[in-house]
Amino acid sequence: MAVDFYAGTTFSYAGTLALEGGVASGTSGVNGDQPDFSQWSIQVGLFDAEAETQIGSFSVTNLSDPTVPTTNGLFQITAAASATATWPVGKAQFWISAKGPDGTTLSCQPFWYRIKANPLSKYGS
């Protein structure tokens, strides 16, 4: 199922990285069995329906604080309204990948978005 998003509005998403189950080498997180995600980088992109052309980019802030276990893996993804105004109307794939300090790269299944025109945008503000 696709998530509706209106071009020309601010994009803001917060989420948490976690590996399914614990990992033997994990030392972070609430249970002490996750990697220290404060050392990981997050890459995000919005692509056309075929995932061939990138149509949107984002700012990503890693909010993990090793001294606060509940924040392990917390990140925020944003795009300004001026940036999303250029996104073409139609179906799109939202991709997230995380890269660890040792080079490990993890990607999740894409999230499907339906970019729509904001009917109020033609009236100005």
Backbone torsions as a table, in degrees:
resi	resn	phi	psi	omega
1	MET	NA	137.2	-178.7
2	ALA	-90.4	147.8	175.6
3	VAL	-94.0	131.0	177.6
4	ASP	-77.1	137.6	174.7
5	PHE	-140.9	136.1	-178.3
6	TYR	-98.5	118.7	178.2
7	ALA	-56.5	140.9	179.1
8	GLY	90.7	6.7	174.5
9	THR	-113.8	157.6	-178.9
10	THR	-70.1	134.0	176.5
11	PHE	-99.6	128.0	176.7
12	SER	-147.5	123.9	-179.5
13	TYR	-139.2	135.0	173.1
14	ALA	-120.1	141.5	-180.0
15	GLY	-153.1	174.9	-178.7
16	THR	-129.0	130.2	173.0
17	LEU	-81.4	140.3	173.2
18	ALA	-159.6	141.0	174.3
19	LEU	-86.6	142.0	178.5
20	GLU	-61.5	126.7	-176.8
21	GLY	68.7	177.1	178.6
22	GLY	-86.9	165.2	173.5
23	VAL	-119.3	139.3	-174.6
24	ALA	-56.7	-34.9	-178.0
25	SER	-89.0	-0.1	-178.0
26	GLY	-68.5	141.2	179.4
27	THR	-131.4	1.7	-173.1
28	SER	-121.5	176.8	-179.9
29	GLY	86.1	175.7	-176.5
30	VAL	-59.6	-40.1	-179.0
31	ASN	-95.0	0.4	179.8
32	GLY	66.8	25.4	-177.6
33	ASP	-126.6	23.6	179.1
34	GLN	-121.2	158.7	173.5
35	PRO	-64.7	161.3	173.7
36	ASP	-79.5	96.4	-175.6
37	PHE	-72.4	-6.8	175.9
38	SER	-66.4	-17.8	-179.6
39	GLN	-94.9	0.3	-177.4
40	TRP	-96.6	153.0	173.5
41	SER	-110.1	145.5	-178.2
42	ILE	-113.0	132.1	177.2
43	GLN	-118.4	132.8	-177.0
44	VAL	-134.0	141.7	175.8
45	GLY	-150.9	150.9	174.3
46	LEU	-109.3	127.2	-174.9
47	PHE	-123.2	160.0	175.7
48	ASP	-62.6	175.7	-174.6
49	ALA	-58.7	-28.8	-179.3
50	GLU	-91.1	-2.7	-177.3
51	ALA	59.8	35.4	178.8
52	GLU	-103.6	-29.0	-176.0
53	THR	-127.3	127.1	176.8
54	GLN	-76.9	128.2	-177.8
55	ILE	-114.8	-7.2	179.6
56	GLY	-154.6	147.3	175.9
57	SER	-127.9	165.1	-171.0
58	PHE	-139.1	159.6	167.5
59	SER	-96.2	136.6	-179.9
60	VAL	-123.4	130.1	177.3
61	THR	-118.4	121.8	176.4
62	ASN	-84.0	115.4	-176.6
63	LEU	-98.5	9.7	179.1
64	SER	-66.2	132.8	176.4
65	ASP	-126.5	111.6	-176.5
66	PRO	-55.8	-22.7	-179.7
67	THR	-84.7	-7.8	179.4
68	VAL	-124.9	93.7	-173.7
69	PRO	-53.5	-32.3	-178.7
70	THR	-69.0	-14.3	179.2
71	THR	-93.9	-3.6	-177.6
72	ASN	-58.1	121.8	179.4
73	GLY	90.4	-3.2	-177.7
74	LEU	-74.7	132.8	178.6
75	PHE	-146.2	160.5	177.7
76	GLN	-129.5	138.2	-179.4
77	ILE	-119.5	129.1	-178.8
78	THR	-138.1	156.3	170.5
79	ALA	-148.8	133.6	-179.0
80	ALA	-69.5	154.4	178.3
81	ALA	-57.2	-37.1	179.4
82	SER	-63.2	-32.1	178.1
83	ALA	-76.0	-42.7	-177.4
84	THR	-71.7	-19.0	178.3
85	ALA	-62.6	-22.0	-179.5
86	THR	-89.7	-7.1	-179.1
87	TRP	-69.5	132.0	-179.0
88	PRO	-72.7	144.0	176.8
89	VAL	-65.6	136.4	178.6
90	GLY	139.4	-173.6	-178.5
91	LYS	-78.3	142.0	-178.3
92	ALA	-145.1	156.3	177.0
93	GLN	-110.6	130.6	179.8
94	PHE	-106.3	116.3	-174.9
95	TRP	-111.6	140.3	175.4
96	ILE	-129.0	130.7	173.0
97	SER	-129.9	148.0	177.5
98	ALA	-123.8	137.9	-179.5
99	LYS	-124.2	124.1	-179.6
100	GLY	-82.6	166.6	-179.3
101	PRO	-63.5	-20.9	178.8
102	ASP	-91.6	4.6	179.6
103	GLY	94.6	-7.5	176.8
104	THR	-58.5	130.6	178.3
105	THR	-122.3	129.6	178.1
106	LEU	-121.5	136.5	175.9
107	SER	-128.2	146.6	176.8
108	CYS	-102.4	168.9	174.4
109	GLN	-59.5	146.6	179.6
110	PRO	-68.4	151.5	171.1
111	PHE	-96.0	135.4	179.2
112	TRP	-90.5	132.2	176.7
113	TYR	-119.9	149.2	172.1
114	ARG	-115.2	105.0	179.9
115	ILE	-80.3	126.0	-178.8
116	LYS	-120.5	155.4	174.2
117	ALA	-78.6	139.0	176.7
118	ASN	-83.5	114.6	-176.1
119	PRO	-63.6	-21.5	-179.8
120	LEU	-79.9	-16.6	-175.7
121	SER	-63.7	-26.9	-179.2
122	LYS	-76.1	-9.3	179.6
123	TYR	-97.9	-5.9	-178.5
124	GLY	72.0	-176.1	-179.7
125	SER	-123.4	NA	NA
